[in-house]
Amino acid sequence: MFKTPPLQLLRTYGSNTSANASRKLAIGRLPSIPSPRVIKGHLDQYIVGQDKSKRVLSVAVYNHYLRNHDKRRRLELQRARTLIWEEAQKREKEREEKQGFQSSESRAGLKNLQKQLLAQPDDELVLSKSNVLMVGPSGSGKTLMATTLAGVLDVPIAITDCTHLTQAGYIGDSVEVCIERLLVNADFDVSKAESGIIVLDEIDKLAKPAASMGTKDVSGEGVQQALLKIIEGHSVEISVKRPVKQGTDSKNNQTTTKKDETFVINTSNILFMIMGAFVGLDKHVIRRIQKAKNPEEQHNAEEDTEKLRFSNTIEEVDLGNGRKESALNLVTPTDLVSFGIIPELIGRVPIVTALQPLQRDDLYHILRDPKNALLEQYKYIFKQFGVELCVTEKALQKVAQFALREGTGARGLRGIMERLLLNVNYDCPDSGISYVLVTEDTVKSLQESDYSLNTNIDVNYYSRGEREKFIEDIYKEDNKLGKELDEKYGRISTREKEGKL
């Protein structure tokens, strides 16, 4: 408590009490939020390409958590003002009772203090909430960006597939399930959940095409309407079964006792990341631009909608002077509305960023460069049963080419690697094989034949005593990898021996 009369409070904190005393009491230091550069640098370690989207997302996330800090700061500031005012009144009353009168100087001092405590120019300035919409083809890194961000910020995250959501009263999940999952992932800590991230994936599947207007839509526009309240920011009451006791039954099986509990979650500080492939959205952009150039041109809406839904390529817009831009980078709210997203939902997600389809070089680098790279995962798996796996650069390039042809983005890489190494993984454990070499010819042998995938691939096996041959065979296709193994084993290659001779 303050032990000084109001006039001395003014002298203590200076004539500008609002700008000095209250800030000293309540502002404090900024929270330990990584800067946008740090956030993007962390994303760069795990995600290849998509530089523009990573920048947009880094700034959006940083500003979102600064907004949350500002709200907490304002509450603390208001509590500090109230505390100063109440203490000033209390001290003045005690002085008045002791002296038996209230001086005009004291009245003026209290009035001046009250005026300065209330005169805060920033009080009416409220920062708006900025949720994020991410559009881009499947396998371009949307979900990976969200989970990586949650890791760097050390906040809980919940990912919900919108295709399972329905209106209340119908079979399926209600929209509140995303908040329930976030609470569970926050270990039922409400304050922690209220600063988390909710990812609404496959939001484009809720789009209602113009052709279906007037029909019952329990998992489309109705769900979009239900999402408005929680995305904008309201208190939502949810009932969950919380584990309270774990034990074992008579057969020694694990049992968990759960108790129904009700929680009230305020979603105003939760960052909502909405994402989807939006197949055909680029065609809506192209059509809008063409209409702007040729206003008289007529279109059949139903026919256009059918054409727009079934295409895997991303159109480019000619900007003139030889410059071209992906149509997804030119998306406007009008395009999203024509796709089938309601305007009210678009208005609550002001930040839109588009991810680009991955090219062959991107897929190649995804295989080997990021932390937790796919190639390193398979090397680690083989290492567990005593086998060293080596894949040449040409082989990795061929895998990337196959993935690009399949059109499934980064997810397709794992499928190809699984098919490539299936029989190898089957043959190697407890077999005496110590080294496995995958070359470009090995990947080429993984072709479709007779309407099925070929599993009889041409892979090279080596025993422990064949290490020299293993490394020399690598040199035939990948000098860099061969030199790495020479350094690893302290070996002098045949070329170096010949040079010394």
Protein Blocks (a to p, Z undefined) as FASTA:
>chain_A
ZZbdfklmmmmnojblmlmmmmmmmnopcddddcfklmmmmmmmmmggjklmmmmmmmmm
mmmmmmmmmmmmmmmmmmmmmmmmmmmmmmmmmmmmmnopacfklmmmmmmmmmmmmmcf
klmpccddddddddddehilpmmmmmmmmmmnopacddddfklpccehiacddfklmmmm
mmmmnoopaklmmmmccddehklmmpccfklgoiacfklmmmmmmmmmmmnopadddddd
ddfbdcddfkopacdddddddddddfklpccddddfkgoklmmmmmmmmmmmmmmbccdf
klmmmmmmnccbdcdddebjhiacdfklmccfklmmmnopafklmmmmmbccddddddfk
lmmmmmmmmghifklmmmmmmmmnopacdddfklmmmmmmmmmmnonajmlmmmmmmmmm
mmmmmmmnonlpabdcddfklmmmmcceehiacfbdcdddddfklmmmmmmmmmmmomml
mmmmmmmnopacfklmmmmZZ
